[in-house]
């Protein structure tokens, strides 16, 4: 075996031994780390990961076993329209808020883990979606009509 090939093989083996097993097989590897932002809604604060790319949005919160009490994920949808979400491979119960282009919450829905039933918005003015732990919005007194700060448009505009 040539020295370079042997060294590359040895380094690859060494790296695989250092990585935890979950990191070697985690489907999240394909989307990479997500940027985070703290959103404020009324008196509540939520640390959210930003799902901007289609791969990040498709992955969403799938395969996670827990979500911090004040953590979530905001989806920068590709266009303003009705929104559809499902819970395929999502292990934790979630609530989702559908939000317009100005950052106003239009509606809030609860979703069950591993449920492949599609949750659709009633509104066709949805530009963003915000997923949190189940009932987080209710527990924090947040309802349709409340506004997110900073406005989601500062995170990246929805496409027309």
C-alpha positions as CSV (number, residue, x, y, z in Angstrom):
1,X,0.0,0.0,0.0
2,X,1.4,3.4,-0.9
3,X,2.2,5.7,2.1
4,X,-0.4,8.4,1.1
5,X,-3.2,5.9,0.7
6,X,-2.3,4.2,3.9
7,X,-2.2,7.5,5.7
8,X,-5.6,8.6,4.3
9,X,-7.2,5.2,5.3
10,X,-5.7,5.5,8.8
11,X,-7.0,9.1,9.2
12,X,-10.4,8.0,8.1
13,X,-10.5,5.2,10.6
14,X,-9.3,7.5,13.3
15,X,-12.0,10.1,12.5
16,X,-14.8,7.5,12.5
17,X,-13.7,6.3,16.0
18,X,-13.8,9.8,17.4
19,X,-17.4,10.5,16.1
20,X,-20.3,9.3,18.2
21,X,-22.4,6.6,16.5
22,X,-25.3,9.0,16.2
23,X,-23.2,11.5,14.3
24,X,-22.1,8.9,11.8
25,X,-25.7,8.0,10.9
26,X,-27.7,11.1,11.7
27,X,-29.8,12.3,8.7
28,X,-29.1,15.9,9.8
29,X,-25.6,15.6,8.4
30,X,-27.1,16.4,5.0
31,X,-28.4,19.8,6.0
32,X,-25.6,21.0,8.2
33,X,-25.9,23.3,11.2
34,X,-28.7,25.8,11.2
35,X,-28.4,29.5,12.0
36,X,-30.3,30.6,15.1
37,X,-32.1,33.7,16.1
38,X,-34.0,34.8,19.3
39,X,-37.6,35.8,18.5
40,X,-39.8,37.8,20.8
41,X,-43.6,37.5,20.9
42,X,-45.2,39.6,23.5
43,X,-43.3,38.9,26.7
44,X,-42.0,35.5,25.6
45,X,-38.6,34.8,23.9
46,X,-37.9,31.8,21.7
47,X,-34.5,30.6,20.4
48,X,-35.2,29.4,16.9
49,X,-33.2,27.6,14.3
50,X,-33.7,29.0,10.8
51,X,-34.8,26.5,8.1
52,X,-34.2,28.5,4.9
53,X,-33.2,25.9,2.3
54,X,-35.6,23.3,0.9
55,X,-33.4,20.5,2.5
56,X,-33.5,22.2,5.9
57,X,-37.3,22.6,5.6
58,X,-37.8,19.1,4.5
59,X,-35.8,17.8,7.5
60,X,-37.3,20.2,10.0
61,X,-37.4,18.8,13.5
62,X,-37.5,15.2,12.3
63,X,-35.7,12.5,14.4
64,X,-35.2,14.8,17.4
65,X,-36.0,13.3,20.8
66,X,-36.5,16.6,22.6
67,X,-36.7,20.4,22.1
68,X,-35.8,22.9,24.8
69,X,-38.6,24.6,26.6
70,X,-38.1,27.9,24.7
71,X,-36.7,26.5,21.5
72,X,-38.2,26.2,18.1
73,X,-37.7,26.4,14.3
74,X,-38.8,29.0,11.9
75,X,-39.4,28.1,8.3
76,X,-38.7,30.7,5.6
77,X,-41.3,29.5,3.1
78,X,-40.5,29.6,-0.7
79,X,-43.6,31.8,-1.5
80,X,-46.6,33.4,0.1
81,X,-49.5,30.9,-0.1
82,X,-51.2,28.3,2.0
83,X,-48.8,26.2,4.0
84,X,-48.8,22.4,4.6
85,X,-46.8,20.6,7.3
86,X,-46.7,17.0,8.5
87,X,-45.0,15.1,11.3
88,X,-43.4,12.3,9.5
89,X,-40.4,11.0,11.6
90,X,-41.0,13.7,14.1
91,X,-40.9,12.3,17.6
92,X,-42.0,15.2,19.7
93,X,-45.5,16.9,19.8
94,X,-45.4,20.3,18.3
95,X,-47.5,23.4,17.7
96,X,-47.1,25.4,14.5
97,X,-47.9,29.1,13.9
98,X,-48.5,30.2,10.4
99,X,-47.3,33.8,9.9
100,X,-47.8,36.5,7.3
101,X,-45.0,38.5,5.5
102,X,-45.3,41.2,8.2
103,X,-44.6,38.8,11.1
104,X,-48.2,38.6,12.3
105,X,-49.4,35.2,13.5
106,X,-52.4,34.2,11.4
107,X,-53.3,30.8,13.0
108,X,-51.9,28.2,15.4
109,X,-52.3,24.4,15.1
110,X,-51.3,21.5,17.3
111,X,-49.6,18.4,15.7
112,X,-49.1,14.9,17.0
113,X,-45.8,13.0,16.8
114,X,-45.3,10.6,13.9
115,X,-48.7,11.7,12.4
116,X,-48.5,11.8,8.6
117,X,-51.8,13.7,8.4
118,X,-51.1,17.1,6.7
119,X,-51.8,20.2,8.7
120,X,-52.8,23.0,6.3
121,X,-53.3,26.7,6.9
122,X,-56.7,28.2,6.4
123,X,-55.0,31.4,5.1
124,X,-53.3,31.8,1.7
125,X,-51.1,34.6,3.1
126,X,-48.6,32.4,4.9
127,X,-44.9,33.4,4.4
128,X,-43.4,31.8,7.5
129,X,-44.1,29.0,9.9
130,X,-42.9,28.6,13.5
131,X,-42.8,25.3,15.2
132,X,-42.5,25.0,19.0
133,X,-43.2,22.4,21.7
134,X,-46.9,21.5,21.9
135,X,-48.9,24.3,23.6
136,X,-46.0,26.7,23.8
137,X,-48.0,29.5,22.3
138,X,-51.0,28.9,24.7
139,X,-48.7,28.6,27.7
140,X,-47.2,32.0,26.8
141,X,-50.5,33.7,26.1
142,X,-49.7,34.0,22.4
143,X,-52.5,34.0,19.9
144,X,-53.4,34.9,16.3
145,X,-52.8,38.7,15.7
146,X,-49.7,38.8,17.8
147,X,-46.5,39.9,16.0
148,X,-43.0,38.4,16.0
149,X,-40.0,40.6,16.7
150,X,-37.7,40.9,14.9
151,X,-40.0,40.5,11.8
152,X,-39.2,37.3,10.0
153,X,-38.4,39.3,6.8
154,X,-35.1,40.3,8.5
155,X,-34.1,36.6,8.5
156,X,-34.6,36.3,4.7
157,X,-37.5,37.3,2.6
158,X,-40.1,34.8,1.3
159,X,-40.0,34.5,-2.5
160,X,-42.9,36.3,-4.3
